[in-house]
Amino acid sequence: MDTQNPSAPTRHQSRIAGKNHPRDSHAGGGLVHDNTRHTTRFTVIGNHLAQHPDLSGLAIGLAVYIQSLPTGARADIKTLAARFPEGTTRIAAALRELEAHGYLRRERQRTPAGRIVTRTISCNQPGRRDTDDHPPPARKKRTPGPRKPLPAVPRPAYPAATLLQQATDLLADLRRHDPRLLLSARDTAHLAPGVAAWLERDVTPTAIRHTLTTDLPPEPLCRPAALLAHRLTTQLPPSPPFRAPTPPTVRLPFQTCEGCDRAFRAPTPGRCRDCRTPLPAAA
């Protein structure tokens, strides 16, 4: 890849003072650079790649070679194995290293003719894009606002304190059956009347717990209280049928028959049934 460096100095400044020539080296040992500035046929490589602490030497070398290729050149495993002596297994492992650290991406795309091809994308700076060719998408600003209220729940006809406490205890116990159903005190207070309405309709706590904890979605629950409010409302059972109270049996007082002195029950004194009914013989 030929890249013209616009910041390249003139020829009489091509050597960097202090580290360009062996005779300018320090008195001690160590590395000495004999550098000449490139003006044609060069590739800019960042030290984050050249000195990467986790990449193997083969991976760094392949990344440098791939970044030097022109656009459209083949960079698949077979082509690289034909170019280098390491073989397909080691080259494939090195390419996976580069993918893991963001220096390489391989995407499958469909051509206009309908064929599936693999496109290799080389990134000289992982995590950053060319702002001219690929501007990053604008992030939407979140406007602060109140949290959406929970759906309404049924209400008991007679919200007794003991009934609401039983409903609250049932809701607090749901997390033992599914940890995702851990409710805040505020959500519990909102849902308790709905559970109380079920209890008021002669539904057992076991049946209510089964309705609220069975067939939950497998993914994490964003707002478990909203799901429980929906179930309490949509699956509310009908009220039990009304049963009129049975009137008490009225027992009449004993009376003494004025005709035969027998004891019989009647609201007022008088004759018994036999004395009130004339016999056929007497008639």
Secondary structure, DSSP 8 states (H G I E B T S, - for coil): -----TT---GGG-S-TTTSSGGG--SS-S---------SS-----HHHHT-SSS-HHHHHHHHHHHHS-TT---SHHHHHHHSTT-HHHHHHHHHHHHHTTSEEEEEEE-TTS-EEEEEEE-SSTT---TTTS----------------------SS--HHHHHHHHHHHHTGGGT-GGG---HHHHHHHHHHHHHHHHTT--HHHHHHHHHSS--SS--S-HHHHHHHHHHHT------------------EEE-TTT--EEE-SSS---HHHHS--TTT-
